[in-house]
Amino acid sequence: MAAPLSRRDLEFLLYEWLDAEALTRRDRFAEHSRETFDAVLELSEDIAVKCFAPVNKLGDQNEPYVGDDGKVVLPAEISAGIDEFRKAGLMAGSFDETLGGMQLPTVISRASSAWFQAANAAMSSYAFLTVGNANLLAEYGTPEQIDTWVRPMVEGRFFGTMCLSEPQAGSSLADITTKAQPAPDGTYRITGTKMWISAGEHELAENIVHLVLAKAPGGGPGVKGISLFVVPKYLADGTRNDVALVGLNHKMGNRATTNTLLNFGDGTHRPTTESGAVGYLVGEEHRGLSYMFHMMNEARIGVGFLATALGYAGYLASLEYAKVRTQGRPVDQKDPSSSPVPIIEHADVKRMLLAEKSYVEGALALELYCSALVDEQATTTGDAHARASLLLDVLTPIAKSWPSQWCLEANSLAIQIHGGYGYTKEFDVEQYYRDNRLNPIHEGTHGIHGLDLLGRKVVMGDGKGLALLAETIGATIDRASSSQATAGHAADLRKSLDQLISATAKAWSTGDPAVALANATAYLEAAGHIVVAWLWLEQLLAVGEHTGDFYDGKRAAAQYFFRYELPKTEPQLALVSACDRTTLDTDPAWL
């Protein structure tokens, strides 16, 4: 089976651009080398291609269901593939050695994960939700919680979830109604319902560790009253906790990842005299949302990676198809009896392939860059640590939303290149599109992240976030301006960056948040395009004077992005600068 990701592109981004090997000179990663990094990536590719990719269609065509015994049923091949992942120890990737982890750099661990996400998005979700759960508890849990719940997750014996949303409160967490009542033994009793919980019930692991947001007494209204709890499917003594599966949601994509409606404390699995599921407080009461953001921000970058991986898989599938599918003749061909040519020779097909390539390779650079910032946080102190943290804060809404939008567009183009075959189930690209369509919703919609970027990230600390981003992009522009090969792109990017800075100030010039944020999604799209253009310029500088098809492909994709994509930001930022009120002033009765 063909690889769903490009090893050559990963090697370029990791070693020729980001110089990931240099991380081995830092104390935290001193036990590693280029050889250990490559071994992990090769093992990941091997398991992903052999054990995950062949099951992708099977999981899509055989959705989870609840058997007569009340247990969730998944194809046996999914369990077998996850067992191979577990036995390889890959769950332990970036965790500390003290927890039984491999203590890999995040940038390598994320690159490893991308293989599984590209090969089988649905299967990969079980493992990577668990990693996010364990990372949060390793940061904020007590030693006992870490020993009881984190270590088994690092080993791959327990899996994890995050339980935020409720039927009446999707992204509006201030409106959750799940309650936590203190019990005499120091635990809590959790009662309530959670909706859209990915991997919320299955038989793939010995236990499922739910991280649940609930409101404990005395916290006040809104998000201030929210606390965070560990609520396991099975308690430490093996007793079944009162966490009940109410039903499964049936999705258009990622079908093999169970998506559940869960009841906590309805008496299904525990005597009614002891009302409530047993929960263990994480950290302090009423600080749950701040703790959960640790996992949410990690998950947002994870969603960006997933969207990128699916877009990349679709791009490679459509590229291969375009090379072998013959149809039509060149427009300048005078002989009507000449043979049809491979469609990759047609200008419009090359346009679509260049668009896909520019989106997916730009998005992969973005996600790996954010992962490298996590490694900076982990290995630096003082100003360097603060700089990495602030830059990652600003980039996180873009890292989640931009690939979710534009790598989905890459999947749409992949279907278009396949023509009528593209929307049939016999070809992979229709599933890639359906799987990826979930990601613009997962971990917050574009609208939510637009509000986050324009309403918080670029204005926090009197604009320090935007200033740092502009300074970082500006340094790349200065380097690129000295080379004839990149000077034109550098000038175009400087102009767009100046427009972004100006639009930010003008959006807030009225002092009215409703006006400032009315066009936040347009701002998010424009900022994302400017950031990806910056990272394409970074890639061009890494390409330098190297020759060969791979490097020429980088140059062509970068040129496409600067010619076709970056100009889209000017009218978007003009809307923001004008404080356009079209959407704000529209009466709902008109719609």
Beta strands, then each sheet from edge to edge (+ up, - down):
strand 1: 65-66
strand 2: 72-73
strand 3: 158-163
strand 4: 179-182
strand 5: 188-198
strand 6: 207-215
strand 7: 226-232
strand 8: 243-248
strand 9: 259-264
strand 10: 277-281
sheet 1: 1+ 2-
sheet 2: 3+ 6+ 7- 10+ 5- 4+
sheet 3: 3+ 6+ 7- 10+ 5- 9+ 8-
end
